[in-house]
Amino acid sequence: MQSPIFAYNEQQTQERWSLQNKQMLRVALEGHDDILARKGTMVAYQGLVEFDAEYQSNDQSRARAQTGEGLDLMRCHGQGTVYLANLKQHVHVMEVDQDGLTVDSSYVLAMDSSLHHEVIAVDSLYGISGSGKYQLNITGRGKVALMTSGMPLLLQVTPDKYVNCDADAIVAWSTGLRVQMQAQTHSSGVWRRRGSTGEGWELSFMGTGFALVQPSELLPPQGAQIGSGLAAQYGMGQQGARGQNQGNVWS
């Protein structure tokens, strides 16, 4: 049997975390150092690998209920190779060190089980919960795989050059950065998306580090559950733009 499809063979590597291609993660398990992956993202595996639902502590469950931010994870352990993917999203492997990583939970595909994650709040100038109000802070040492719609842009933040990002396009940033959520409008018009420009909430980053944005304010719309009401119309909260994120709609 012959076909061009046979050119897409398994990529051989000695790396524990690697990309099979731009849209598929390959992780080698060696009987220790389990990984945590988003539920339902395993597309294939080889060897003696088991998948178990990851326990959520009471604090994590309460934070998830109050903020909508959190992770539905499964623990992958054993000896073998696991392949993970989600809706053809581009996958990027990052090393987390002592500086920490803050990320929108919807963009997390997998992480080392040794990493710790907790929900944190992002301050708003107006005290209104927006799409960037709550995020996950990941600390420790290990690797995390993030997903983006298309190829992302990494912006360097320095003390003399701060960066503003759309709250629906931001994926992750250095935990050490000072962050504030704001709308470029006067207080009486905070619920409007900057007149007729279509732009609304943004996050302002100051300090030293990086901010990672994707070339899309929404992830793929297949099967998206679009919310209703004022908050949904203006892309704020779980029923707005972020409510269409595949991390909250699909497994």
Helices and strands as residue ranges (DSSP letters): G 4-7, E 17-21, E 24-30, E 35-38, E 42-53, H 58-67, E 73-84, E 90-96, E 101-103, G 105-107, E 108-112, E 116-121, E 134-139, E 142-148, E 153-157, E 163-166, E 170-174, E 178-183, G 187-189, E 201-206, E 209-213, H 230-233, G 241-244, H 246-249
